[in-house]
Amino acid sequence: MRRREAVQLELRAKTWGGKRKGGGRPRTTGWVSRKARPEFPKRYPLHITLRIRRDVGNLRTDECFAEIQRAFLGGCEKFGMRMVEFSVQPDHIHLVVEADGKESLTRGMQGLAIRLARAINRALGRKGKVFADRYHQHILKSPTEVRNAVEYVRCNYAKHLRKRGKMPHPWDIDRYSSMSGRAVTYMHDYDWSALVVAAPRTWMLERAVDRP
C-alpha cells in the first residue's frame, strides 16, 4: 500500500496540469497595454482617454468641472504638448492633443494628470488615486481621423445618451466639453478670462477645429 501511494505521489509531481507557479495566462493590470508607447511625428494629433476609478464619483457637476477647468488652464500647454479639445464624462475624460514628440506627450500628460487628480480630489473632498490606469492614446494619421476624433470628443455625451435610449436635441451643446464656449473660457471673478485649451498648430487639427 505504501509503495502504491509513493508511485501515485511521484506521478502527480510530474504532471503539467492544474495550478502551478507561473501557469495560466499572463496577468495584466488595467485596460491599457503596458508595451512601450510608439514614436510619432509632431504633425499627428492624438486622441487621449483617461479613465476614472469607480470609487471616485461623478465628474459631471458644476463644482467638479470648475476645478477641472482650472487644471486645464494650468496644464493645457506644457512641455511641447497642447490640449486642444476635451470632453468630461462621469467616469472618463477625452482629449485631443498635439505634442512635439513622444517625450513631450509623456511629460505633458503626466503634468496634466497630476493637476486633474488634485482638482478632482479637491472638488469631491477625497484623497487617493483618481485614475484607473495610465492614459490610452490613439495616433491620428489622416484628416478624416482627426475630424472624426474631434467630432467624437465634442459629441461624446450625446453618444452616451443614445446608448441609454435617450435622444439628445441636435442643437444641444455639452457644457462640459470644448463644444461650449463657456467651458473653454476660464473666468476669474469676471476680472479677467483665459482659454483653457491651446490653439492647434498641426495642419490637420487647425482645419478640423472650429471654435464656437
C-alpha positions in Angstrom: 0.0 0.0 0.0 2.8 2.4 0.9 4.6 1.6 -2.3 1.4 2.3 -4.4 0.9 5.7 -2.7 4.5 6.6 -3.3 4.1 5.9 -7.0 1.0 8.0 -7.2 2.7 10.9 -5.5 5.6 10.7 -7.9 3.3 10.7 -10.8 1.4 13.8 -9.5 4.6 15.7 -9.1 5.5 15.2 -12.7 2.1 16.2 -14.3 1.7 19.5 -16.1 -2.0 20.1 -15.4 -3.6 22.1 -12.7 -2.4 25.3 -10.9 1.3 25.9 -10.7 3.6 28.8 -10.3 3.8 30.8 -13.5 1.0 28.9 -15.1 -2.0 30.2 -16.9 -2.4 33.4 -19.0 -0.1 36.3 -18.1 -1.6 38.8 -15.7 -2.4 42.3 -16.9 -3.3 45.4 -14.9 -5.9 47.8 -16.3 -7.2 48.1 -19.8 -4.2 49.8 -21.4 -1.3 47.8 -22.8 2.0 48.0 -20.9 4.0 48.0 -24.1 6.3 51.0 -24.8 4.4 53.8 -26.4 5.3 54.3 -30.1 7.1 57.3 -31.5 5.1 59.6 -33.7 5.8 62.7 -35.8 4.6 66.0 -34.4 2.3 66.6 -37.4 0.0 63.8 -36.0 -2.5 64.8 -33.3 -3.6 62.2 -30.7 -6.9 61.1 -29.1 -6.3 60.6 -25.4 -8.7 58.8 -22.9 -8.3 59.0 -19.1 -10.5 56.5 -17.2 -11.5 57.3 -13.6 -11.6 54.8 -10.7 -15.1 53.6 -9.8 -14.8 54.9 -6.2 -14.1 58.5 -7.3 -17.6 59.7 -8.1 -19.3 61.7 -10.8 -17.2 64.3 -12.7 -20.1 66.0 -14.4 -21.1 68.5 -11.8 -20.6 72.3 -11.9 -18.4 72.1 -8.8 -16.2 69.4 -10.1 -15.9 70.9 -13.6 -14.9 74.2 -12.1 -11.8 72.5 -10.6 -11.1 70.5 -13.7 -11.3 73.7 -15.8 -8.6 75.3 -13.6 -6.5 72.2 -14.0 -6.9 72.5 -17.8 -5.9 76.2 -17.6 -2.6 75.3 -15.9 -1.8 72.3 -17.9 -3.2 72.7 -21.4 0.1 73.8 -22.9 3.2 72.4 -21.2 6.5 70.7 -22.3 5.6 70.8 -26.0 2.1 69.2 -25.5 -1.1 71.2 -26.3 -4.6 70.1 -25.3 -7.0 71.4 -28.0 -10.3 69.6 -27.3 -11.8 67.9 -24.3 -14.9 66.2 -23.0 -15.6 65.4 -19.3 -17.9 62.4 -18.8 -19.0 60.9 -15.4 -16.2 58.4 -15.3 -13.7 59.3 -18.1 -12.2 62.3 -19.9 -11.5 62.5 -23.6 -8.8 64.8 -25.0 -7.4 65.7 -28.4 -3.9 66.9 -28.1 -0.8 67.7 -30.1 2.8 67.1 -29.0 6.2 67.7 -30.4 7.1 64.0 -29.9 6.8 61.0 -27.5 8.7 62.7 -24.7 6.7 65.9 -24.9 3.5 63.9 -24.7 4.7 61.9 -21.8 5.8 64.9 -19.7 2.8 67.0 -20.7 0.2 64.3 -19.9 2.0 63.5 -16.6 1.7 67.1 -15.5 -1.9 67.4 -16.6 -2.9 64.1 -15.0 -1.4 65.3 -11.7 -3.3 68.6 -11.9 -6.5 66.8 -12.7 -6.2 64.3 -9.9 -5.6 67.0 -7.3 -8.5 69.1 -8.8 -10.9 66.1 -8.7 -10.0 65.1 -5.2 -10.4 68.7 -4.0 -13.8 69.0 -5.6 -15.1 65.7 -4.3 -13.5 66.0 -0.8 -11.5 62.8 -1.1 -7.9 61.5 -1.1 -6.1 58.8 -3.0 -5.8 57.6 -6.6 -8.1 59.1 -9.2 -7.2 57.3 -12.5 -7.9 53.7 -13.1 -5.0 53.2 -15.4 -2.5 55.1 -17.5 -4.0 57.1 -20.3 -4.9 55.4 -23.6 -3.7 57.1 -26.8 -4.6 56.8 -30.4 -2.4 58.5 -33.0 -4.5 60.3 -35.7 -2.8 59.9 -39.1 -5.2 61.4 -41.6 -7.5 64.4 -41.9 -10.5 62.1 -41.7 -9.3 60.5 -38.5 -8.7 64.0 -37.0 -12.2 65.3 -37.9 -13.8 62.1 -36.6 -11.9 62.3 -33.3 -12.8 66.0 -32.8 -16.5 65.2 -33.5 -16.4 62.2 -31.2 -14.9 64.1 -28.3 -17.2 67.1 -28.6 -20.3 65.0 -29.0 -19.4 62.2 -26.6 -22.1 63.0 -24.1 -24.8 62.7 -26.8 -23.4 59.3 -27.8 -23.7 58.1 -24.2 -27.3 59.4 -24.1 -28.2 57.5 -27.2 -26.7 54.3 -25.7 -29.1 54.8 -22.7 -32.1 55.1 -25.1 -32.4 58.9 -24.8 -32.4 61.2 -27.9 -30.4 64.4 -27.4 -31.6 67.5 -29.3 -29.5 68.2 -32.3 -28.8 71.7 -31.2 -27.7 70.7 -27.6 -24.2 71.8 -26.6 -22.4 69.8 -24.0 -21.5 72.3 -21.3 -18.7 70.1 -20.0 -16.9 69.8 -23.4 -14.9 72.0 -25.7 -18.0 72.4 -27.8 -19.1 75.0 -25.3 -17.6 78.5 -25.4 -18.2 78.9 -21.7 -16.4 75.6 -21.0 -13.3 76.6 -22.8 -13.2 80.0 -21.1 -12.0 80.4 -17.5 -13.4 83.4 -15.8 -11.7 84.8 -12.7 -14.3 86.8 -10.8 -15.2 88.4 -14.1 -11.9 90.5 -13.9 -10.1 88.5 -16.5 -10.6 85.4 -18.6 -8.4 82.9 -20.4 -8.9 79.9 -22.7 -8.3 76.5 -21.0 -7.4 75.0 -24.4 -4.4 75.6 -26.6 -4.5 76.8 -30.2 -3.8 74.0 -32.7 -0.6 74.1 -34.7 -0.8 71.0 -36.8 -2.2 71.3 -40.3 -4.8 68.6 -39.8 -6.1 69.9 -36.5 -6.2 73.5 -37.5 -8.6 72.6 -40.2 -10.7 70.3 -38.0 -11.3 72.8 -35.2 -14.0 75.4 -35.5 -14.1 77.1 -32.0 -17.5 78.4 -31.0 
